[in-house]
Every structure is written in C-alpha cells, then in structure tokens.
C-alpha cells in the first residue's frame, strides 16, 4: 500500500481517475456492485410482495 501511495503521489487526481477506470478488473468490480445492488433491491421487493400476500390472505 505504501508503494502504491508513493507511485501516485505526483499524479493529478484526473490522471488517477483515468487510470482507475482502465485498470484491469475494474469492470468486474463495477458489475459485481451492480449485481449485489440488484439482489438487495429484488429481495426487498420479494419481502414487500410476501407481506402484501400475507395481508391479503388474512394471515
């Protein structure tokens, strides 16, 4: 980590952002975050639907 900080010490933030965007595996990281977010939202909708069904059936 210290080596990475030393390597990026002289670079501008725009250069660092550009390099991060083109870093290997960055798309995989973004896709994983999207998938996890989608799973959380979907599970939330499933809970709401289950509660609505339970309420409709009088349970």
MOCOR-V49778 format. One record per residue. RES is the residue in three letters. SS is DSSP state (H for helix, E for strand, C for the rest). PHI is phi in whole degrees, 0 to 359 (NA if undefined). NEAR is the number of other C-alpha atoms within 12 Angstrom. Layout:
{{RES | SS | PHI | NEAR} {RES | SS | PHI | NEAR}}
This chain:
{{UNK | C | NA | 7} {UNK | H | 297 | 8} {UNK | H | 296 | 8} {UNK | H | 294 | 11} {UNK | H | 295 | 11} {UNK | H | 294 | 10} {UNK | H | 292 | 12} {UNK | H | 261 | 18} {UNK | C | 298 | 13} {UNK | C | 268 | 12} {UNK | C | 269 | 15} {UNK | C | 283 | 12} {UNK | H | 294 | 12} {UNK | H | 295 | 12} {UNK | H | 294 | 14} {UNK | H | 297 | 18} {UNK | H | 297 | 14} {UNK | H | 297 | 13} {UNK | H | 291 | 16} {UNK | H | 295 | 17} {UNK | H | 294 | 16} {UNK | C | 261 | 13} {UNK | C | 290 | 14} {UNK | C | 297 | 11} {UNK | C | 89 | 13} {UNK | H | 291 | 16} {UNK | H | 295 | 14} {UNK | H | 297 | 14} {UNK | H | 295 | 15} {UNK | H | 295 | 16} {UNK | H | 296 | 13} {UNK | H | 293 | 14} {UNK | H | 298 | 14} {UNK | H | 296 | 14} {UNK | H | 295 | 14} {UNK | H | 293 | 14} {UNK | H | 298 | 14} {UNK | H | 298 | 14} {UNK | H | 296 | 14} {UNK | H | 295 | 14} {UNK | H | 295 | 14} {UNK | H | 297 | 14} {UNK | H | 293 | 14} {UNK | H | 297 | 14} {UNK | H | 296 | 14} {UNK | H | 296 | 14} {UNK | H | 294 | 14} {UNK | H | 297 | 14} {UNK | H | 296 | 14} {UNK | H | 296 | 15} {UNK | H | 293 | 15} {UNK | H | 295 | 14} {UNK | H | 295 | 13} {UNK | H | 297 | 12} {UNK | H | 293 | 11} {UNK | H | 295 | 10} {UNK | C | 274 | 9} {UNK | C | 80 | 8} {UNK | C | 268 | 9}}
